[in-house]
């Protein structure tokens, strides 16, 4: 697994320009067949360095849990928001992801004075923001948000698995693995599946 440590260069530059509370924002769960999309917004404390923060996809589940706890414990503020499968079906996954990120930012207390977002700009956000391409690999605040969002969503998927273990949510977390597609072919969609997500392979297997 290739791992590149994220850096605080951009956040430090913004602080020198007068921005005191720089939030990183990221989402997780866009490509899943089931479960919510989750977003986190994190304002790190510039005086509390947390080593090993990097893109959540490049660390193990155990490492993510440890980093999540450190981030939440030492952050200036942290917000996590979810958009349900029903809302995803209503507005589409892109709009749902933007809504989740907007809600996560607005949960921060105090609110940030600059927002750094992985890849996208958040509509209708009155706070200054910048979209950072590959931000979860380049920017510590966004990487921290990616870790928090991933851990919180994984916990939700474990709860959904406990309620209905037929689909194996504890293993694939709602992504379109062979195991998941087999379970949907056998049992149909559950109440937490996204009805608007219809992969051709799933149609083929269910006909």
MDTraj code that builds the backbone (N, CA, C; nanometers):
import mdtraj as md
import numpy as np

residues = "UNK UNK UNK UNK UNK UNK UNK UNK UNK UNK UNK UNK UNK UNK UNK UNK UNK UNK UNK UNK UNK UNK UNK UNK UNK UNK UNK UNK UNK UNK UNK UNK UNK UNK UNK UNK UNK UNK UNK UNK UNK UNK UNK UNK UNK UNK UNK UNK UNK UNK UNK UNK UNK UNK UNK UNK UNK UNK UNK UNK UNK UNK UNK UNK UNK UNK UNK UNK UNK UNK UNK UNK UNK UNK UNK UNK UNK UNK UNK UNK UNK UNK UNK UNK UNK UNK UNK UNK UNK UNK UNK UNK UNK UNK UNK UNK UNK UNK UNK UNK UNK UNK UNK UNK UNK UNK UNK UNK UNK UNK UNK UNK UNK UNK UNK UNK UNK UNK UNK UNK UNK UNK UNK UNK UNK UNK UNK UNK UNK UNK UNK UNK UNK UNK UNK UNK UNK UNK UNK UNK UNK UNK UNK UNK UNK UNK UNK UNK UNK UNK UNK UNK UNK UNK UNK UNK UNK UNK UNK UNK UNK UNK UNK UNK UNK UNK UNK UNK UNK UNK UNK UNK UNK UNK UNK UNK UNK UNK UNK UNK UNK UNK UNK UNK UNK UNK UNK UNK UNK UNK UNK UNK UNK UNK UNK UNK UNK UNK UNK UNK UNK UNK UNK UNK UNK UNK UNK".split()
xyz = np.array([
    [0.0841, -0.1191, 0.0000],
    [0.0000, 0.0000, 0.0000],
    [0.0885, 0.1254, 0.0000],
    [0.0738, 0.2067, -0.1048],
    [0.1545, 0.3286, -0.1154],
    [0.0987, 0.4337, -0.0211],
    [0.1875, 0.4965, 0.0538],
    [0.1428, 0.5941, 0.1527],
    [0.2235, 0.7221, 0.1388],
    [0.1562, 0.8336, 0.1258],
    [0.2218, 0.9641, 0.1202],
    [0.1641, 1.0507, 0.2311],
    [0.2488, 1.0969, 0.3197],
    [0.2011, 1.1790, 0.4294],
    [0.1526, 1.3132, 0.3763],
    [0.0358, 1.3543, 0.4229],
    [-0.0168, 1.4860, 0.3865],
    [0.0613, 1.5934, 0.4623],
    [0.0593, 1.7155, 0.4091],
    [0.1374, 1.8244, 0.4676],
    [0.0482, 1.9409, 0.5079],
    [0.1015, 2.0227, 0.5984],
    [0.0283, 2.1396, 0.6481],
    [0.0679, 2.2672, 0.5770],
    [0.1371, 2.2539, 0.4631],
    [0.1917, 2.3713, 0.3938],
    [0.0834, 2.4721, 0.3581],
    [-0.0252, 2.4249, 0.2982],
    [-0.1307, 2.5170, 0.2556],
    [-0.1983, 2.5821, 0.3755],
    [-0.2298, 2.5015, 0.4775],
    [-0.2930, 2.5579, 0.5972],
    [-0.2042, 2.6638, 0.6622],
    [-0.0742, 2.6358, 0.6708],
    [0.0176, 2.7316, 0.7320],
    [0.0260, 2.8599, 0.6511],
    [0.0232, 2.8459, 0.5186],
    [0.0253, 2.9654, 0.4331],
    [-0.0992, 3.0500, 0.4552],
    [-0.2143, 2.9840, 0.4642],
    [-0.3390, 3.0569, 0.4863],
    [-0.3403, 3.1244, 0.6231],
    [-0.2847, 3.0585, 0.7220],
    [-0.2794, 3.1207, 0.8552],
    [-0.1914, 3.2456, 0.8533],
    [-0.0829, 3.2390, 0.7796],
    [0.0025, 3.3591, 0.7700],
    [-0.0704, 3.4719, 0.6982],
    [-0.1682, 3.4381, 0.6162],
    [-0.2468, 3.5395, 0.5461],
    [-0.3617, 3.5924, 0.6311],
    [-0.3771, 3.5375, 0.7521],
    [-0.4772, 3.5895, 0.8434],
    [-0.5963, 3.5005, 0.8677],
    [-0.6008, 3.3834, 0.8050],
    [-0.7105, 3.2896, 0.8294],
    [-0.6759, 3.2056, 0.9520],
    [-0.7557, 3.2175, 1.0555],
    [-0.7224, 3.1537, 1.1843],
    [-0.7744, 3.0108, 1.1954],
    [-0.8920, 2.9854, 1.1400],
    [-0.9549, 2.8534, 1.1529],
    [-0.9763, 2.7955, 1.0125],
    [-0.8846, 2.7100, 0.9717],
    [-0.8866, 2.6512, 0.8374],
    [-0.9440, 2.5094, 0.8476],
    [-1.0568, 2.4870, 0.7835],
    [-1.1229, 2.3561, 0.7887],
    [-1.0895, 2.2748, 0.6653],
    [-1.0682, 2.1461, 0.6851],
    [-1.0591, 2.0520, 0.5746],
    [-1.1891, 1.9745, 0.5660],
    [-1.2349, 1.9472, 0.4439],
    [-1.3635, 1.8784, 0.4238],
    [-1.3464, 1.7666, 0.3217],
    [-1.4055, 1.6514, 0.3514],
    [-1.4047, 1.5408, 0.2559],
    [-1.5266, 1.4537, 0.2799],
    [-1.5608, 1.3739, 0.1791],
    [-1.6758, 1.2837, 0.1893],
    [-1.6311, 1.1426, 0.1565],
    [-1.7160, 1.0463, 0.1932],
    [-1.6889, 0.9057, 0.1641],
    [-1.8211, 0.8347, 0.1389],
    [-1.8175, 0.7356, 0.0512],
    [-1.9366, 0.6568, 0.0241],
    [-2.0077, 0.6908, -0.1048],
    [-1.9453, 0.7702, -0.1911],
    [-2.0106, 0.8084, -0.3170],
    [-2.0438, 0.6858, -0.4027],
    [-1.9515, 0.5917, -0.4098],
    [-1.9669, 0.4809, -0.5031],
    [-2.0342, 0.3573, -0.4471],
    [-2.0932, 0.3674, -0.3305],
    [-2.1541, 0.2503, -0.2674],
    [-2.2940, 0.2232, -0.3231],
    [-2.3350, 0.0977, -0.3124],
    [-2.4720, 0.0605, -0.3483],
    [-2.5678, 0.0763, -0.2319],
    [-2.5133, 0.0818, -0.1102],
    [-2.5988, 0.0861, 0.0086],
    [-2.5372, 0.1762, 0.1141],
    [-2.6233, 0.2237, 0.2035],
    [-2.5778, 0.3074, 0.3133],
    [-2.5690, 0.4538, 0.2755],
    [-2.5434, 0.5386, 0.3734],
    [-2.5394, 0.6830, 0.3498],
    [-2.4081, 0.7268, 0.2858],
    [-2.4069, 0.8477, 0.2355],
    [-2.2820, 0.9165, 0.2074],
    [-2.2507, 0.9997, 0.3313],
    [-2.1231, 1.0029, 0.3692],
    [-2.0825, 1.0743, 0.4905],
    [-1.9801, 1.1811, 0.4549],
    [-1.9810, 1.2888, 0.5297],
    [-1.8818, 1.3941, 0.5122],
    [-1.8348, 1.4415, 0.6486],
    [-1.7094, 1.4812, 0.6538],
    [-1.6541, 1.5375, 0.7770],
    [-1.5865, 1.6698, 0.7457],
    [-1.5919, 1.7591, 0.8416],
    [-1.5197, 1.8864, 0.8368],
    [-1.4374, 1.8958, 0.9646],
    [-1.3093, 1.9267, 0.9498],
    [-1.2186, 1.9261, 1.0642],
    [-1.1323, 2.0518, 1.0624],
    [-1.1264, 2.1196, 1.1764],
    [-1.0312, 2.2289, 1.1970],
    [-0.9254, 2.1777, 1.2935],
    [-0.8057, 2.1558, 1.2429],
    [-0.6975, 2.1061, 1.3270],
    [-0.6366, 2.2191, 1.4085],
    [-0.5849, 2.1849, 1.5240],
    [-0.5151, 2.2804, 1.6092],
    [-0.3716, 2.2928, 1.5585],
    [-0.3302, 2.4113, 1.5135],
    [-0.1945, 2.4259, 1.4598],
    [-0.0863, 2.3987, 1.5634],
    [-0.1213, 2.4039, 1.6909],
    [-0.0236, 2.3788, 1.7965],
    [-0.0243, 2.2343, 1.8442],
    [-0.1103, 2.1502, 1.7859],
    [-0.1182, 2.0090, 1.8236],
    [-0.0927, 1.9233, 1.7009],
    [0.0333, 1.8981, 1.6719],
    [0.0680, 1.8176, 1.5545],
    [0.0316, 1.6720, 1.5769],
    [-0.0391, 1.6124, 1.4812],
    [-0.0758, 1.4711, 1.4868],
    [-0.0018, 1.3998, 1.3746],
    [0.0953, 1.3169, 1.4068],
    [0.1727, 1.2497, 1.3011],
    [0.0913, 1.1435, 1.2294],
    [0.1339, 1.1091, 1.1095],
    [0.0826, 0.9973, 1.0289],
    [-0.0521, 1.0253, 0.9642],
    [-0.1014, 1.1483, 0.9695],
    [-0.2267, 1.1780, 0.9000],
    [-0.2033, 1.1734, 0.7492],
    [-0.2850, 1.0956, 0.6802],
    [-0.2759, 1.0829, 0.5359],
    [-0.4118, 1.0403, 0.4823],
    [-0.4229, 1.0275, 0.3523],
    [-0.5474, 0.9858, 0.2887],
    [-0.5988, 0.8571, 0.3534],
    [-0.7263, 0.8558, 0.3900],
    [-0.7828, 0.7419, 0.4632],
    [-0.7718, 0.6113, 0.3859],
    [-0.7654, 0.6195, 0.2522],
    [-0.7601, 0.4973, 0.1711],
    [-0.6251, 0.4279, 0.1803],
    [-0.5249, 0.4944, 0.2347],
    [-0.3900, 0.4378, 0.2371],
    [-0.3497, 0.3852, 0.3740],
    [-0.4428, 0.3800, 0.4682],
    [-0.4108, 0.3266, 0.6014],
    [-0.5087, 0.2153, 0.6355],
    [-0.4686, 0.1282, 0.7251],
    [-0.5532, 0.0159, 0.7643],
    [-0.6689, 0.0637, 0.8512],
    [-0.7682, -0.0233, 0.8682],
    [-0.8842, 0.0109, 0.9511],
    [-0.8415, 0.0408, 1.0945],
    [-0.7469, -0.0372, 1.1474],
    [-0.7011, -0.0143, 1.2849],
    [-0.6301, 0.1198, 1.2965],
    [-0.5463, 0.1524, 1.1988],
    [-0.4777, 0.2822, 1.2004],
    [-0.5774, 0.3963, 1.1890],
    [-0.6789, 0.3797, 1.1044],
    [-0.7806, 0.4847, 1.0907],
    [-0.8518, 0.5095, 1.2222],
    [-0.8867, 0.4026, 1.2932],
    [-0.9552, 0.4186, 1.4219],
    [-0.8682, 0.4981, 1.5200],
    [-0.7400, 0.4660, 1.5268],
    [-0.6508, 0.5364, 1.6177],
    [-0.6355, 0.6832, 1.5776],
    [-0.6181, 0.7065, 1.4474],
    [-0.6038, 0.8441, 1.4010],
    [-0.7341, 0.9220, 1.4222],
    [-0.8466, 0.8576, 1.3979],
    [-0.9763, 0.9228, 1.4212],
    [-0.9861, 0.9737, 1.5635],
    [-0.9513, 0.8891, 1.6589],
    [-0.9638, 0.9281, 1.7993],
    [-0.8703, 1.0433, 1.8333],
    [-0.7493, 1.0410, 1.7771],
    [-0.6547, 1.1511, 1.8013],
    [-0.7051, 1.2800, 1.7393],
    [-0.7554, 1.2697, 1.6168],
    [-0.8041, 1.3893, 1.5473],
    [-0.9201, 1.4523, 1.6234],
    [-1.0175, 1.3712, 1.6608],
    [-1.1352, 1.4235, 1.7309],
    [-1.0964, 1.4808, 1.8666],
    [-1.0015, 1.4167, 1.9334],
    [-0.9602, 1.4615, 2.0671],
    [-0.8890, 1.5967, 2.0613],
    [-0.8080, 1.6179, 1.9596],
    [-0.7223, 1.7366, 1.9577],
    [-0.7668, 1.8467, 1.8618],
    [-0.8669, 1.8200, 1.7795],
    [-0.9107, 1.9208, 1.6828],
    [-0.9767, 2.0399, 1.7526],
    [-0.9679, 2.1546, 1.6902],
    [-1.0398, 2.2723, 1.7387],
    [-1.1898, 2.2476, 1.7295],
    [-1.2330, 2.1907, 1.6178],
    [-1.3727, 2.1524, 1.6014],
    [-1.3833, 2.0468, 1.4925],
    [-1.4926, 1.9712, 1.4986],
    [-1.5118, 1.8605, 1.4052],
    [-1.6611, 1.8416, 1.3832],
    [-1.7035, 1.8281, 1.2599],
    [-1.8432, 1.8030, 1.2276],
    [-1.8559, 1.6862, 1.1319],
    [-1.9555, 1.6017, 1.1529],
    [-1.9804, 1.4868, 1.0656],
    [-2.1280, 1.4858, 1.0279],
    [-2.1559, 1.4715, 0.8988],
    [-2.2942, 1.4712, 0.8506],
    [-2.3159, 1.3545, 0.7553],
    [-2.4403, 1.3067, 0.7512],
    [-2.4778, 1.1955, 0.6654],
    [-2.5959, 1.2351, 0.5781],
    [-2.6009, 1.1789, 0.4579],
    [-2.7183, 1.1898, 0.3718],
    [-2.7660, 1.0480, 0.3441],
    [-2.8932, 1.0233, 0.3693],
    [-2.9491, 0.8887, 0.3650],
    [-2.9631, 0.8376, 0.2216],
    [-2.9773, 0.7060, 0.2049],
    [-3.0038, 0.6517, 0.0708],
    [-3.1272, 0.7122, 0.0047],
    [-3.2326, 0.7357, 0.0810],
    [-3.3542, 0.7943, 0.0233],
    [-3.3272, 0.9335, -0.0328],
    [-3.2487, 1.0128, 0.0400],
    [-3.2172, 1.1474, -0.0090],
    [-3.1227, 1.1408, -0.1281],
    [-3.0306, 1.0450, -0.1269],
    [-2.9425, 1.0257, -0.2421],
    [-3.0256, 0.9966, -0.3668],
    [-3.1241, 0.9071, -0.3542],
    [-3.2100, 0.8737, -0.4677],
    [-3.2892, 0.9945, -0.5153],
    [-3.3217, 1.0826, -0.4231],
    [-3.4028, 1.1996, -0.4579],
    [-3.3226, 1.3040, -0.5351],
    [-3.1965, 1.3267, -0.4959],
    [-3.1228, 1.4408, -0.5526],
    [-3.0023, 1.3997, -0.6377],
    [-2.9618, 1.2765, -0.6388],
    [-2.8455, 1.2152, -0.7033],
    [-2.7230, 1.2216, -0.6113],
    [-2.6280, 1.1356, -0.6358],
    [-2.5169, 1.1175, -0.5425],
    [-2.4253, 1.2401, -0.5367],
    [-2.4069, 1.3086, -0.6489],
    [-2.3198, 1.4266, -0.6453],
    [-2.3790, 1.5347, -0.5565],
    [-2.5075, 1.5649, -0.5764],
    [-2.5718, 1.6664, -0.4932],
    [-2.5774, 1.6224, -0.3475],
    [-2.5970, 1.4934, -0.3240],
    [-2.6000, 1.4427, -0.1869],
    [-2.4646, 1.4603, -0.1195],
    [-2.3565, 1.4370, -0.1932],
    [-2.2229, 1.4549, -0.1371],
    [-2.1973, 1.6010, -0.1009],
    [-2.2405, 1.6914, -0.1885],
    [-2.2240, 1.8342, -0.1607],
    [-2.3077, 1.8753, -0.0391],
    [-2.4281, 1.8215, -0.0280],
    [-2.5118, 1.8523, 0.0886],
    [-2.4455, 1.8043, 0.2178],
    [-2.3913, 1.6828, 0.2139],
    [-2.3267, 1.6297, 0.3332],
    [-2.2091, 1.7175, 0.3746],
    [-2.1303, 1.7626, 0.2782],
    [-2.0154, 1.8476, 0.3106],
    [-2.0609, 1.9828, 0.3654],
    [-2.1645, 2.0390, 0.3050],
    [-2.2163, 2.1669, 0.3540],
    [-2.2642, 2.1528, 0.4983],
    [-2.3388, 2.0473, 0.5269],
    [-2.3898, 2.0255, 0.6624],
    [-2.2764, 2.0052, 0.7621],
    [-2.1726, 1.9322, 0.7206],
    [-2.0596, 1.9087, 0.8107],
    [-1.9900, 2.0398, 0.8466],
    [-1.9711, 2.1265, 0.7469],
    [-1.9073, 2.2562, 0.7735],
    [-1.9911, 2.3384, 0.8705],
    [-2.1223, 2.3395, 0.8488],
    [-2.2087, 2.4225, 0.9321],
    [-2.2232, 2.3681, 1.0744],
    [-2.1778, 2.2462, 1.0981],
    [-2.1789, 2.1907, 1.2336],
    [-2.0586, 2.2363, 1.3158],
    [-1.9582, 2.2932, 1.2511],
    [-1.8378, 2.3340, 1.3226],
    [-1.8675, 2.4506, 1.4165],
    [-1.8100, 2.4458, 1.5337],
    [-1.8292, 2.5504, 1.6344],
    [-1.6955, 2.5733, 1.7060],
    [-1.6322, 2.6876, 1.6809],
    [-1.6765, 2.7993, 1.5958],
    [-1.6636, 2.7656, 1.4475],
    [-1.7359, 2.8422, 1.3660],
    [-1.7266, 2.8230, 1.2219],
    [-1.5870, 2.8598, 1.1725],
    [-1.5402, 2.7944, 1.0662],
    [-1.4090, 2.8292, 1.0110],
    [-1.4142, 2.9602, 0.9337],
    [-1.2977, 3.0166, 0.9077],
    [-1.2930, 3.1339, 0.8206],
    [-1.2332, 3.1013, 0.6840],
    [-1.1950, 2.9743, 0.6621],
    [-1.1536, 2.9246, 0.5307],
    [-1.1815, 2.7754, 0.5270],
    [-1.2309, 2.7288, 0.4119],
    [-1.2648, 2.5875, 0.3951],
    [-1.1871, 2.5324, 0.2760],
    [-1.1183, 2.4209, 0.2998],
    [-1.0463, 2.3508, 0.1939],
    [-1.1204, 2.2206, 0.1659],
    [-1.1612, 2.2023, 0.0400],
    [-1.2471, 2.0893, 0.0039],
    [-1.1732, 1.9994, -0.0939],
    [-1.1879, 1.8695, -0.0758],
    [-1.1267, 1.7756, -0.1686],
    [-1.2016, 1.7776, -0.3014],
    [-1.1410, 1.8335, -0.4026],
    [-1.1860, 1.8283, -0.5426],
    [-1.2998, 1.9249, -0.5779],
    [-1.4009, 1.9390, -0.4941],
    [-1.5203, 2.0157, -0.5317],
    [-1.5338, 2.1433, -0.4498],
    [-1.6060, 2.2394, -0.5066],
    [-1.6525, 2.3548, -0.4304],
    [-1.7919, 2.3244, -0.3782],
    [-1.8212, 2.3740, -0.2582],
    [-1.9502, 2.3500, -0.1944],
    [-2.0442, 2.4652, -0.2280],
    [-2.1559, 2.4398, -0.2935],
    [-2.2485, 2.5490, -0.3292],
    [-2.3103, 2.6123, -0.2045],
    [-2.3452, 2.7398, -0.2188],
    [-2.4205, 2.8136, -0.1169],
    [-2.3475, 2.8194, 0.0176],
    [-2.2173, 2.8151, 0.0132],
    [-2.1393, 2.8289, 0.1358],
    [-2.0870, 2.9721, 0.1433],
    [-2.1238, 3.0420, 0.2497],
    [-2.0871, 3.1834, 0.2598],
    [-1.9445, 3.2025, 0.3101],
    [-1.8784, 3.0957, 0.3465],
    [-1.7409, 3.1013, 0.3966],
    [-1.6448, 3.0869, 0.2791],
    [-1.5352, 3.1620, 0.2742],
    [-1.4366, 3.1440, 0.1660],
    [-1.3902, 2.9986, 0.1578],
    [-1.3716, 2.9489, 0.0348],
    [-1.3321, 2.8096, 0.0185],
    [-1.2407, 2.7929, -0.1023],
    [-1.1687, 2.6825, -0.1004],
    [-1.0852, 2.6435, -0.2136],
    [-1.1034, 2.4944, -0.2385],
    [-1.1168, 2.4582, -0.3664],
    [-1.1208, 2.3170, -0.4038],
    [-0.9778, 2.2727, -0.4336],
    [-0.9343, 2.1660, -0.3682],
    [-0.7966, 2.1181, -0.3812],
    [-0.7993, 1.9812, -0.4486],
    [-0.7446, 1.9727, -0.5690],
    [-0.7388, 1.8459, -0.6394],
    [-0.6481, 1.7487, -0.5641],
    [-0.6979, 1.6277, -0.5438],
    [-0.6266, 1.5275, -0.4632],
    [-0.5940, 1.5815, -0.3243],
    [-0.6865, 1.6586, -0.2704],
    [-0.6623, 1.7230, -0.1419],
    [-0.6419, 1.6259, -0.0280],
    [-0.7076, 1.5084, -0.0339],
    [-0.6926, 1.4128, 0.0761],
    [-0.5533, 1.3536, 0.0836],
    [-0.4758, 1.3659, -0.0243],
    [-0.3377, 1.3180, -0.0238],
    [-0.2370, 1.4306, -0.0039],
    [-0.2808, 1.5552, -0.0203],
    [-0.1883, 1.6685, -0.0191],
    [-0.2006, 1.7577, 0.1032],
    [-0.3201, 1.7622, 0.1619],
    [-0.3499, 1.8611, 0.2660],
    [-0.3889, 1.7902, 0.3943],
    [-0.3220, 1.8226, 0.5038],
    [-0.3456, 1.7522, 0.6298],
    [-0.4890, 1.7678, 0.6787],
    [-0.5457, 1.8862, 0.6692],
    [-0.6823, 1.9077, 0.7181],
    [-0.7829, 1.8243, 0.6400],
    [-0.7663, 1.8158, 0.5078],
    [-0.8571, 1.7349, 0.4269],
    [-0.8341, 1.5873, 0.4547],
    [-0.7086, 1.5462, 0.4694],
    [-0.6796, 1.4066, 0.5027],
    [-0.7431, 1.3683, 0.6363],
    [-0.7360, 1.4583, 0.7330],
    [-0.7991, 1.4319, 0.8629],
    [-0.9490, 1.4150, 0.8462],
    [-1.0107, 1.4993, 0.7635],
    [-1.1543, 1.4869, 0.7385],
    [-1.1869, 1.3551, 0.6702],
    [-1.1012, 1.3107, 0.5788],
    [-1.1255, 1.1841, 0.5099],
    [-1.1226, 1.0678, 0.6076],
    [-1.0331, 1.0738, 0.7053],
    [-1.0245, 0.9677, 0.8061],
    [-1.1487, 0.9668, 0.8942],
    [-1.1887, 1.0836, 0.9419],
    [-1.3056, 1.0915, 1.0289],
    [-1.4310, 1.0449, 0.9551],
    [-1.4486, 1.0900, 0.8302],
    [-1.5672, 1.0497, 0.7535],
    [-1.5690, 0.8992, 0.7300],
    [-1.4540, 0.8436, 0.6958],
    [-1.4467, 0.6998, 0.6689],
    [-1.4783, 0.6179, 0.7934],
    [-1.4202, 0.6535, 0.9068],
    [-1.4436, 0.5777, 1.0302],
    [-1.5898, 0.5874, 1.0716],
    [-1.6478, 0.7076, 1.0655],
    [-1.7872, 0.7228, 1.1087],
    [-1.8819, 0.6466, 1.0156],
    [-1.8558, 0.6505, 0.8857],
    [-1.9435, 0.5760, 0.7954],
    [-1.9274, 0.4251, 0.8151],
    [-1.8054, 0.3789, 0.8339],
    [-1.7845, 0.2360, 0.8583],
    [-1.8604, 0.1902, 0.9826],
    [-1.8641, 0.2746, 1.0842],
    [-1.9378, 0.2387, 1.2063],
    [-2.0877, 0.2268, 1.1771],
    [-2.1394, 0.3153, 1.0939],
    [-2.2797, 0.3062, 1.0558],
    [-2.3062, 0.1754, 0.9816],
    [-2.2149, 0.1384, 0.8916],
    [-2.2343, 0.0154, 0.8154],
    [-2.2281, -0.1078, 0.9053],
    [-2.1478, -0.1030, 1.0095],
    [-2.1457, -0.2135, 1.1054],
    [-2.2793, -0.2235, 1.1795],
    [-2.3383, -0.1087, 1.2114],
    [-2.4699, -0.1092, 1.2756],
    [-2.5760, -0.1659, 1.1809],
    [-2.5675, -0.1302, 1.0525],
    [-2.6628, -0.1832, 0.9557],
    [-2.6447, -0.3334, 0.9383],
    [-2.5209, -0.3790, 0.9445],
    [-2.4951, -0.5228, 0.9359],
    [-2.5569, -0.5961, 1.0548],
    [-2.5464, -0.5378, 1.1726],
    [-2.6035, -0.6018, 1.2915],
    [-2.7550, -0.6142, 1.2791],
    [-2.8192, -0.5188, 1.2121],
    [-2.9636, -0.5233, 1.1923],
    [-3.0044, -0.6221, 1.0843],
    [-2.9192, -0.6382, 0.9817],
    [-2.9505, -0.7278, 0.8702],
    [-2.8195, -0.7831, 0.8146],
    [-2.7763, -0.8996, 0.8618],
    [-2.6454, -0.9536, 0.8228],
    [-2.6427, -1.0218, 0.6864],
    [-2.7542, -1.0237, 0.6143],
    [-2.7594, -1.0983, 0.4878],
    [-2.6636, -1.0439, 0.3821],
    [-2.6318, -0.9149, 0.3880],
    [-2.5587, -0.8511, 0.2793],
    [-2.4077, -0.8392, 0.3042],
    [-2.3627, -0.8639, 0.4258],
    [-2.2195, -0.8550, 0.4541],
    [-2.1655, -0.7143, 0.4617],
    [-2.2478, -0.6198, 0.5094],
    [-2.2035, -0.4811, 0.5182],
    [-2.0790, -0.4647, 0.6056],
    [-2.0579, -0.5556, 0.6997],
    [-1.9409, -0.5450, 0.7872],
    [-1.8115, -0.5662, 0.7110],
    [-1.8191, -0.6293, 0.5943],
    [-1.6982, -0.6581, 0.5180],
    [-1.6765, -0.5594, 0.4033],
    [-1.7782, -0.5340, 0.3237],
    [-1.7585, -0.4487, 0.2057],
    [-1.8101, -0.3072, 0.2250],
    [-1.8784, -0.2798, 0.3361],
    [-1.9274, -0.1467, 0.3725],
    [-2.0200, -0.0856, 0.2679],
    [-2.0856, -0.1711, 0.1899],
    [-2.1829, -0.1214, 0.0931],
    [-2.1308, -0.1071, -0.0475],
    [-2.0023, -0.1294, -0.0700],
    [-1.9470, -0.1194, -0.2050],
    [-1.9875, -0.2411, -0.2882],
    [-1.9749, -0.2284, -0.4200],
    [-2.0263, -0.3293, -0.5125],
    [-1.9275, -0.4436, -0.5326],
    [-1.8992, -0.5161, -0.4278],
    [-1.8144, -0.6341, -0.4382],
    [-1.8958, -0.7512, -0.4937],
    [-1.8253, -0.8565, -0.5360],
    [-1.8943, -0.9754, -0.5831],
    [-1.9870, -1.0316, -0.4748],
    [-1.9364, -1.0339, -0.3502],
    [-2.0177, -1.0832, -0.2386],
    [-2.1460, -1.0025, -0.2245],
    [-2.1351, -0.8716, -0.2361],
    [-2.2517, -0.7849, -0.2210],
    [-2.3513, -0.8069, -0.3346],
    [-2.3010, -0.8142, -0.4580],
    [-2.3895, -0.8363, -0.5716],
    [-2.4596, -0.9710, -0.5622],
    [-2.3879, -1.0729, -0.5152],
    [-2.4504, -1.2046, -0.4953],
    [-2.5637, -1.1963, -0.3927],
    [-2.5398, -1.1204, -0.2841],
    [-2.6411, -1.1079, -0.1788],
    [-2.7638, -1.0341, -0.2303],
    [-2.7432, -0.9296, -0.3103],
    [-2.8571, -0.8561, -0.3659],
    [-2.9341, -0.9436, -0.4644],
    [-2.8612, -1.0232, -0.5443],
    [-2.9281, -1.1133, -0.6373],
    [-3.0137, -1.2158, -0.5626],
    [-2.9663, -1.2573, -0.4453],
    [-3.0389, -1.3579, -0.3670],
    [-3.1543, -1.2988, -0.2875],
    [-3.1358, -1.1773, -0.2340],
    [-3.2323, -1.1231, -0.1384],
    [-3.3049, -0.9976, -0.1871],
    [-3.2610, -0.9406, -0.3000],
    [-3.3176, -0.8142, -0.3435],
    [-3.2602, -0.6979, -0.2637],
    [-3.3083, -0.5770, -0.2946],
    [-3.2616, -0.4587, -0.2234],
    [-3.3220, -0.4540, -0.0832],
    [-3.2446, -0.4036, 0.0100],
    [-3.2951, -0.3767, 0.1445],
    [-3.3376, -0.2308, 0.1522],
    [-3.3867, -0.1902, 0.2677],
    [-3.4309, -0.0510, 0.2856],
    [-3.3150, 0.0471, 0.2831],
    [-3.1905, -0.0018, 0.2990],
    [-3.0756, 0.0899, 0.3006],
    [-3.0003, 0.0898, 0.1687],
    [-3.0524, 0.0203, 0.0667],
    [-2.9901, 0.0262, -0.0655],
    [-3.0376, 0.1495, -0.1412],
    [-2.9524, 0.1984, -0.2263],
    [-2.9843, 0.3148, -0.3082],
    [-3.0538, 0.2668, -0.4351],
    [-3.1787, 0.2981, -0.4495],
    [-3.2560, 0.2491, -0.5632],
    [-3.2080, 0.3081, -0.6958],
    [-3.1454, 0.4246, -0.6913],
    [-3.0981, 0.4897, -0.8137],
    [-2.9671, 0.4310, -0.8633],
    [-2.9021, 0.3445, -0.7848],
    [-2.7758, 0.2835, -0.8248],
    [-2.8056, 0.1464, -0.8853],
    [-2.7933, 0.1362, -1.0178],
    [-2.8268, 0.0127, -1.0872],
    [-2.7103, -0.0280, -1.1786],
    [-2.6061, -0.0878, -1.1224],
    [-2.4945, -0.1306, -1.2074],
    [-2.5408, -0.2340, -1.3093],
    [-2.4951, -0.2283, -1.4334],
    [-2.5347, -0.3274, -1.5336],
    [-2.5096, -0.4709, -1.4885],
    [-2.4003, -0.4920, -1.4154],
    [-2.3704, -0.6269, -1.3695],
    [-2.4792, -0.6770, -1.2754],
    [-2.5373, -0.5844, -1.1983],
    [-2.6426, -0.6234, -1.1052],
    [-2.7700, -0.6610, -1.1823],
    [-2.8051, -0.5819, -1.2847],
    [-2.9195, -0.6167, -1.3667],
    [-2.8988, -0.7545, -1.4316],
    [-2.7814, -0.7747, -1.4874],
    [-2.7525, -0.9002, -1.5549],
    [-2.7702, -1.0188, -1.4623],
    [-2.7260, -1.0021, -1.3361],
    [-2.7281, -1.1128, -1.2422],
    [-2.8691, -1.1374, -1.1888],
    [-2.9544, -1.0353, -1.1926],
    [-3.0884, -1.0509, -1.1343],
    [-3.1930, -1.0930, -1.2382],
    [-3.1600, -1.0889, -1.3688],
    [-3.2569, -1.1264, -1.4724],
    [-3.2725, -1.2788, -1.4793],
])
top = md.Topology()
chain = top.add_chain()
for i, resn in enumerate(residues, 1):
    res = top.add_residue(resn, chain, resSeq=i)
    for name in ("N", "CA", "C"):
        top.add_atom(name, md.element.get_by_symbol(name[0]), res)
traj = md.Trajectory(xyz[None], top)
